[in-house]
């Protein structure tokens, strides 16, 4: 199997852009949560939901126009697929978390499992990082090959 260098470079650039958008979404979610919850007195749940919704909308718009450069596609179809991809990848993240926490027993890891960086609930924090990586990779692949796919299917 030969690796196409142009395709590999394109994928690398897309992944970098995808990461930038992910950081922007996190910032939007956190700032929105802070403003609604802390400054406006909106309860935790609704503030979290509003922040997440704004982050997902931001993610869709930037991924559509900048990361995958597919602004000419059917926006309603893409938005529906994007939402489905979010839910599927979120469920996958939850399944990975459950499997590692309960199935593999990682929630019982000692707080000093990482040398020079002890933390409370170390296993849960480590699992969160692992499951977020799984979510990110799965969501990138889903959006590249399903939501914003511009290639014609092979006959």
C-alpha positions in Angstrom: 0.0 0.0 0.0 1.4 3.3 -1.1 0.7 6.5 0.9 -0.3 9.5 -1.1 1.8 12.4 0.3 -0.6 15.1 -0.8 -3.5 13.2 0.8 -1.5 12.7 4.0 -0.6 16.4 4.1 -4.2 17.4 3.5 -5.3 15.1 6.3 -2.7 16.6 8.7 -3.8 20.1 7.9 -7.4 19.1 8.4 -6.6 17.5 11.8 -4.8 20.6 12.9 -7.7 22.9 11.9 -10.1 20.5 13.6 -8.1 20.8 16.8 -8.2 24.6 16.6 -11.9 24.5 16.2 -12.2 22.1 19.1 -10.3 24.5 21.4 -12.5 27.4 20.2 -15.6 25.3 21.0 -14.4 24.5 24.4 -13.7 28.2 25.1 -17.1 29.2 23.8 -18.8 26.6 26.0 -16.9 27.6 29.1 -17.4 31.4 28.6 -21.1 30.9 27.8 -21.5 28.7 30.9 -19.7 31.3 33.1 -21.8 34.2 31.8 -25.1 32.4 32.1 -24.4 30.6 35.4 -22.2 33.1 37.3 -23.2 36.5 35.9 -26.9 35.9 35.0 -27.8 33.3 37.7 -29.1 30.6 35.4 -28.8 27.2 37.0 -26.0 24.8 36.1 -27.9 22.4 33.8 -29.5 25.0 31.5 -26.2 27.1 31.4 -24.3 24.0 30.4 -26.8 23.1 27.7 -26.7 26.6 26.2 -22.9 26.6 26.2 -22.8 23.2 24.6 -25.3 24.2 21.9 -23.4 27.3 21.0 -20.2 25.2 20.8 -21.8 22.7 18.5 -23.2 25.4 16.3 -19.8 27.0 16.1 -18.2 23.7 15.4 -20.6 22.9 12.5 -20.1 26.3 10.8 -16.3 26.3 11.0 -15.9 22.6 10.1 -18.2 23.1 7.1 -16.5 26.3 5.8 -12.9 26.0 6.9 -11.9 22.5 7.9 -13.7 20.4 5.3 -14.4 23.3 2.9 -17.8 22.0 2.0 -19.9 25.2 2.1 -21.7 24.3 -1.2 -23.3 21.1 0.2 -26.9 20.9 1.4 -26.7 22.7 4.8 -29.9 21.0 6.2 -28.6 17.5 5.4 -25.1 18.4 6.7 -26.5 19.8 9.9 -28.6 16.7 10.5 -25.6 14.4 9.8 -23.4 16.6 12.0 -25.9 16.3 14.9 -26.2 12.5 14.4 -22.4 12.2 14.4 -22.2 14.2 17.6 -24.7 11.9 19.3 -23.0 8.7 18.0 -19.6 9.8 19.0 -20.8 11.0 22.4 -22.4 7.6 23.0 -19.1 5.9 21.9 -17.2 8.1 24.3 -19.6 7.1 27.1 -19.2 3.4 26.2 -15.4 3.7 26.3 -15.6 5.5 29.6 -17.9 2.8 31.1 -15.7 0.0 29.8 -12.5 1.5 31.2 -14.0 2.7 34.5 -16.1 -0.3 35.4 -15.0 -3.1 33.0 -11.2 -2.5 33.4 -11.5 -1.1 36.9 -9.6 2.1 36.1 -11.8 4.1 38.5 -9.9 2.4 41.3 -6.4 3.5 40.2 -4.4 5.1 43.0 -4.1 8.9 43.1 -0.3 8.7 42.6 -0.5 6.5 39.4 1.2 9.2 37.4 4.6 9.9 39.0 5.2 13.6 40.0 1.5 14.4 39.3 -0.7 13.0 42.0 -4.4 13.9 41.7 -7.7 13.0 43.2 -9.8 10.5 41.2 -6.8 9.8 38.9 -8.5 6.9 37.1 -11.5 9.0 36.2 -9.4 11.9 34.9 -7.2 9.5 32.9 -10.3 7.8 31.4 -11.8 11.2 30.6 -8.7 12.0 28.5 -8.7 8.7 26.8 -12.4 8.8 26.0 -12.1 12.4 24.7 -9.4 11.3 22.3 -11.7 8.5 21.1 -14.5 10.9 20.6 -12.3 13.4 18.7 -10.9 10.8 16.3 -14.2 9.2 15.7 -16.0 12.5 15.2 -13.3 13.8 12.8 -13.6 10.6 10.8 -17.4 10.7 10.8 -17.5 14.3 9.6 -14.8 13.8 7.0 -16.2 10.6 5.5 -20.0 11.2 6.1 -21.1 14.7 6.9 -18.8 16.6 4.6 -17.8 13.9 2.1 -17.4 15.4 -1.3 -16.2 12.3 -3.1 -18.4 10.4 -5.4 -19.0 6.8 -4.3 -17.2 4.2 -6.3 -19.3 2.0 -8.5 
